[in-house]
């Protein structure tokens, strides 16, 4: 299935950040930022293409000084706007501004069940307490909240505590993200990433606990198809380039934040041309089984797993996901 336009656009307004996370894909990237007027034109282009959802990431979105202006313009144009933040800057005033701007929800990153784990992973002392305070401030302002947790060696045995704490702080959903191998995630992969068998054990445990968890759990890893888990998305395998697209601060489009391949610029090339004519997206939408994926009974569901992770570790879109535990 090929959509006429992406369902979701993940938009990095700025790569500026006040953290230095050990797994970050973007911390060492520098890009010029569009002027406010240009970003408003991007919003208009997304609206005209009938994009349903826009999610601001980064970097830290709250460091972009026109965040609320762009958000208000997007919501007036009918776009459903969300954001992922580290939470450090979300005091009561910022939470109120999020509500006024029209954010449909705000996600906060929490990667530890205690301060030493989270603060160490995020390389920012005090960030664990500030993240939970951000959740409470947003809830008090009437903004629905979620939590994003990157599973890694330091938190995998205590992920249930992270979920329970997030629910206590008001989060309605916790996204248990697989570890990506881009940027600093690749540099620190050996120390932080789980082995394929450890990923299998984690997913078996998390899926079995899902119905008893104190809030909703969400997973974004195609390899869980190996456990008979059907994708909740409308497409098989990775959703990037099929349901979603990523925009960088200068207007360049990439398949996702973890695949740093420019497809063109939304202001000069146009979204329609990028989405329909990109050779890179065509390759991602028409992957071919290679290696151990050839003849695999699950390939039709997972399509080789995470395309970004395969590309980062092998240089090929079609290579098997290195997290795959199937022999």
N, C-alpha and C positions, 0 to 999 in steps of 0.2 A: 504494500500500500504506500502510495506517495501523496502527501498532502500538497495543496497548492501553495502553502506557506507554513512556516513553523507554528506549532501550537503555543510554544513558550520561547521567549527570548531571554537568555541570561545575560545581563548587561553589566559590565564593569565600567562604572563612570570614572573611576580613578584607581590606580594601583597603589596609591599612598596608604600606608598602614602604620598603626602605632604598636603593632606586635611584630614578633619575629619567629613565627611558628616553625617547628622543626620539620614539618611535612609540607609546607606551603609550596604550591605550584608557581605562584606569581611574585613572591617577595623580591626576587632579583630582576623583575621585568620593569622597564621604564618606557612609558609611552606618553606622548603629548596628549593633553586633554582638549576636547572640543569646547568651544565657547558655549555659553548658555543658549544663545540663539540657535546654534547648530544642533545642540541636543534636543531642543524643542522641535526642530525640523525632523530629527530622528523619530521622536514620538509621533509626529504627524504621519511619517512614513509607515510606522508600525500599525497605527490606527487604520490607515488606508488599506493596508494588507490584511486587515481583520485579525491581527494577532490577538489571542485571548489573554495571555499572561505575560507579565514582565517581572523578572526577579533581579533585584540589584545585589551584586556581590562585590568582590574586590580581591585585594585591598579591603579597606574598611569604608563602607558607603558613607558613614556619617562624617568622614573627613572631606568629602566632596561638598563644597560650600553651597551649591545650588540644589542639593538633594531634594529638599521639600518643594521647591519650585517645579522641578522636573516631575516629581511625583504628582503634585496637584494637577499639572497639565495633563499627565497621562490618565489620571482617574477621570478627569473631565471629558477626555476623549473615549472613555468607556473601557480602558484597559484595567485589568485586575492586577494590582501591583503588590509584590511582596519583597522582602529584603532578608538577607543573611548578614548578621553582625556579630562581632566578638563581644558586644555588650558593654564595653568599657565606658562609652560616652552616653549611655542611655540612662540619664537621671530622670527625675519626674518631669522636668520641662521638655526634654527630648522625647519622652514617651507621649506627652500631650501633643507635641508637634507631629509625631507619627500618626496619632489618631486624627488630627485636623487635616493632615495631608491626604488621608484616605487609604493608608496601607491596609490591605486585606488581612495580612498577618506578617509577623516579624519572627525570624528564626534566630536563635542564639546558639553559638557554638560552645558546647561543654564536653570536654574529653576526659574527665576524671571524676571519680567518686569522692575525691578529697583534693584539697588545695595543692599539696606537693605534686600530685600526678598531673593535674590540669595546668597549673602554673608552669611546671617544668616543660610540658609538651608545647605550651604556648609561649614560653620564654618571657613571661610577664608576671612577676609577683603581684598577688592581689587580684588576679583576673578571675579566679574561681568565685570569690565572693561577689565581685562586680557583675559577673554573668548571671548569678542567681538573683541579685538585686534588680538587674535589668528586666528579668522575667516578671518579677513582682511589680515593678513600675509600669510595665506595659499592660499587665492584667488590670492594674488599678485604673489605667487610662482607657480601658475597654478595647485594647488591641489584642486579638487572638495571637497566641504564641506557639512556636514549635522549638524543638531543640535538635541540633545537628551534632552527632557524635561520630568521630572518625575512630573506627576500631583499630587498635594497634597492640603490640605486645604488653604495653604498660597498663592497659585498662580492660583487656578482654575477659579477665576472670571476675571483674566487678561491674560489668555493663548493666546488670540488673539494678544495682544500687544507683547508677547514673540515671536510669530511667525512672526509678521511684522518686529520687530527689527532684528530677525535672517535673514530674507530675505534681509533687508537693508545692513547687514554685509556680504552678499554673500552666505548664505546657500541655497542650492537647495531643500532640504527636511528637514522638522521638524518631528521627531518621538515623538508623544505624548504617553509616556509610562504610563501604569498602575502602581499603587503603589504595590510593593512586600512586603511581611511580613517576610523577612529573616534578621537575624543579628540585626543591629540597627533599621532596619525597623520594626521589631517585637517589640523591646523595646519601640519605640516611636510611635507605630501604633495608639494608642488612640488619641494622639495629632495631628498626621499628616494625617492619612488616611481618605478618604471620606466614607460616609455611602453608602449602596447599592443604595438608591434613588438618592443620589447626583451623583453617577457614572452614573446612567441612564440619569439624566438631562445634565450632561457634554457631554456624547456621543451623545445625541440627538442634542445638540447645535453644537458640533464640526462637526458632519457628515453633518448637514444642511449647514454649512459655508464652507465646504471643497472646493467646486467648485469656491468659490470667494476668497479663501485665496491667499496671494501673492506668495506662493511657495507650493510645494507638501506637503501634510500631510500624515503621516503613523501611523497606530495603530497596537498594538501587543496583543490585549486582546480578547480572544475567546468569552467573554460574550457579545460582541456587536452583536453576532448572534441573540440575543433576539430582536434586532431592525431590523431584516431582512437583516443584512449586511453579505454577503458571504465572507468567508475567501479568502484572496489573495494568501495564501499558497496552496501547493498541497495536504495538509492533513487537516483533521478536528481537532478542539481543539488545545491544546498546540503543538508546533512544536518540543520542546525539546525531544530528544531521538528518534525522527522520521525523522527530517530533519537536526538536529544539535546535537552537542556534545560539552562538555566543558573540556578543559585541564587545570590542575593546574600547578603551577611552578615546581613541582617535577615529572611531567609526569603522575600523576594520572588523570583518566577520571571520570567525573561526568555527570549526565544527562544535567544539566545546572548549571550556577553559583549559582542559588538560591536553588538548591537541593544538599546539601553537602553529598552525598552518593557515596563512591568510587566504581567504577565498575572494577577497575584494572589499571595497569600501561601500557602506550602505548609502552614503551621500553622493558618491560619484558613479558607482556602478548600479546601484539600486538593488533592493531586496529581491525582486523577482528574478533578475538575472543571476544573482548569487545563488539563490535557492534552486533554480531550475537548470543552470548551465555548468555548475562546478564539477570538474572531473573528480576532485577529491571526494565530494559528497556522493557522486555516482559510485565510486569505488566502495565507500562505506556502506551504501545501501545495497550493494550487490557483492557481498563478501563470498569468497570461495573457500571451502574447507581445505586445510593443509595439515600436514603432520598428523598428530593423533586424532584430530577432528574428522579426518577422512573415515567414513563408515561409522562414526559415532551415532548411536541411536537418539541422542539428545541434541544433536547439532541443529536440528530444525527449530528448537526452542531457544537455545542460547546463542546460536550463530557465532560460536567461538569465544563468547564471553565479552569482557570489556575491551572495546576497540582501542581506547586510549592507553590502557595498560599494555596491550599487545604491541602497539606501535612504539611505546616508550622503551620497551625491553628488547624488541627484536628489529624494529624499523619497518615492520610489515603490518598492514591492516588485517591480513588474513591469518596471521600466526595465532596459535591457541593462546588463550589467556593464561599467564603464568600462575594464576591462582587456582587453576583447574586441578582437581585432585584425581580425576579419573585416569586410570592407567591406559 
